Amino acid sequence: MIRLHVAEPLAASAQIALGHEQSHYLSSVMRRQPGDALLLFNGRDGEWLGIVLDVRKKGVVLEVKERVREQASAPDLELVVALVKRARLETIVEKAAELGAARVRLVITERTNADHAKVARLQAIAVEAAEQTGRLDVPEVLEPVKLPKLIQGWDGGRRLLFCDEGGDAPSALEALAGKPAGPWAVLIGPEGGFSPVEREVLRALPYATAASLGPRILRADTAAIAALTLWQAALGDWRT
């Protein structure tokens, strides 16, 4: 069944007028007609059954029927990733959404070759991935910031899994063993890796845990997928 993320509050008998893109998707791409059912979520009110009430030139109107799933709490996991090429960054955001990340923070490091990203496009990818994977929320994609600024404003209560390609860190599963769940973030560097100065700063942070992702050099998108997978297996909702 089609799932749509909407911004409006969800409650029985509520009516929702969709915008142009979602209306086009439902009426022209998926050929939905009045009376057809779909699922709706907004990240706050759980998942609801809805029906297509009307298909108008100005857009599709939905009616909310009944809640089919309560809103569930997800792991408080962020992905912090250095900017990489557009296609790989889009893959990273998509897979982060599929793997349950609550937030994607973009960071600029000394060896980052880009200083901007199309955040609106990345956010749209996150929405689509959330719709397809059955999750009840959408990860937020934040504007890029430089690494020193990110560290300066860091909440010390959020632990950081620093994926260190230096070769002298324990494996991710070893590094996470015995650690509390709570708020976490996974940090992935650029294709050229972190600079020696950045590695020294990161390893000195009291909330950071350095970890290796194995003996091979991984591209940023592969590293992000691997690290999120390992964190979910060790501390996330894969254990339930």
N, C-alpha and C positions, 0 to 999 in steps of 0.2 A: 504494500500500500504506500502511496506517496506520503512523504512527511514534509512539512513546511515549517520553517522557523519564522515566527512573527514577533513583532514588538509589542503588540497590544495585550492587555490583560485577557486571560482566558477564564471564562465562566459560562455555565449553562445558559443557552439562548442568546448569548452575545453574537453580534454580527460584525464581521471584519471585511472591510473593503481593501482588497489587495492593490499594491502598486503595479506599475506597468510591466515590470520584468516578471514578477510572479504570476500576474494575470496572463501574460503571453505564454509562459511556460505551461500553465494549467490548460488554457483553452486551445492554443495553437499547436503546442508541442505534444502534450499528453492527451489532447482531445477530450478533456473532461466536460461533462454536461451537468445541468442541474439534477440534483439527487445523488450524484456520485460522492462516495466517502473518501476521506483522507485524514491524516493525523497531523496535529498541530502542537507545537511547543514553543515556549518563550524563555526558557531558562529559569523560570520562577514558579510557575503554577502546575508543573507536571505535564503530562501528555494527554491531549484531548482528542476525541473523535469529532470530526466536523463533516459537514456536507457542503457541496456547491449549491448555493441558494439561487444565484442568478449569474448569467454570463452576459455582460453588457459591453457596449463599445468603450465605455470609460474604464472598465475593469471588472474583475470577478468579485462577487460578494459571497462570503462564506457564513455559515451559521454553526456555532459551537454547540455540540450536543452533550457529551458526558465525558468525565475524566476516566481515562483507562490506565494511567500510571501516575502515582504520586511522585512529586519531585524528590529525587534522591541526591544525597551529598556525594560529591566526587572527590578523589584525592586532590589535595592542594599542591599541585605540581606545576611548576613553570618550566618552560624551555627558554633558555637564553642562548641565542645563536648569532655568531658573527655574520655580517652580510656576505653573501656569495652571489654567484650569477643567478639571474632571474629564474630560470627554469628549475634550478636546484633549490632555490629558496621557496618556490611554490610547492615543490614536492615536500620539503621539510614541514611547511605549515600544514599541508594536507595530512601528512602522516602523524604530526603532533596531535591534530584533532582526532584522528582515528585511534591513537594510543592513549587518549585521555588527558592530555595536557590542558590545564585550566587557562593558561596564558602563554603567549609567545612574545618574548622581549627581543628586539633586534639591537645588536651592539656593533660598534665600530672599534676595531682594534688597530694596532700599529701596522699590521700586514693586510688589513682589509683593503680591497681594491675599489670598493664602492662606498659612497657616503649617503645614499638615499635609497628608498624602496617605495614601490607603489602599495602603500599600506591598505588602501581601500580595496585593491584587487586581492591582496592576501587575505583580508577579512572576508571577502566574498567566497574565497576558496575554503576558508575555515567553516563558514556557514554551510556550504554544500556538503562538506565532509561530515559535519555533525548531523545533517539531515539523513545522509546515507547510512551512517553507522549506528543510529538508534540512540545516541546520547541525548540527554535532556537539556544540555546547555551548549553554548558555543564558546570556544576559546577566544579571548581577546588578543588582537595583534597590536602591539604598541610601536610607536615611532622609534626609529633608531636613536641611540645615544652613544656617546663615547664611553669606553670601558672605565676610565677613572671616574666619570660622573655616575655611572651605574654603581660602582663600588661605594662611592661617597654617600649615595642615598639608600644603600642597602639596609633592609630590615634584618638586624642580627638574629632575630628569631627564626628566620628562614635559612635552613641549611643548604649548602651549595655542593653539588657533586661536580667537581672540576675534572673534566675529561682531559687528562694530561698525556700528551703524546711523547713525553720525555723518556719513557721506558723504565723508570725506576719507581713507579707507583704500583700498588697492589691492584689486582683485578677488581672490576666494579663490584662483583658479588662479594668478594672478600671485604672491600671497603665499606659496603653497606651492611654487612652482617652485624647484628646487634644494635644497629642504629634505630632510633625512634622514627615512626612514620611522620606525623606532623607536616608542617609546611616545608617543601623542598623546591630546589631548582636544579636543573641540569645545564651545565655550561659547555657549549661546543664552539671551538675556535674556527678561524678562517682556513682556507685551503693551504696557506703557508704556515699554519700553526701560530701559536703565541710566541711573542718575542721572549728572549731570556729575562728581560726586566719584568714583563707581564707575568711570566711563570713564577718568578720569585715573589711578586706581590700577591698573586693568587694563593700560593701555597702558604703564605704567612697569615692569611685571614683566619680568624678563630672559628668561623662557621663553615669553612671550606674543607672538603674531603677530596683529596686527589685520587684519581682512579685511572687505570689503564683499560682500554677497550680491545686488548689483544696484541699479538705480535705484528700485525699488518697495519700499514698506513691506510686509514679509511678516509674517503671523501666526506665532506661535511654532512651531506644528506644521509649517507650510510651510518655515520657516527651518531647522528641524532636519533635515528631509528633504533640503533643498537642500544644506546644509553637509556632511552625511554623504556624500551622493552625490559632491560635488566632491572631498572628501578621498579617498574610495575611488578615484575616477578618477585622482587625482594621485599618491597614495602607497600605496594599499591593494591588496587582492587582485583588483581589477578588471583590473589590468595583466597578470595571469598567465593 
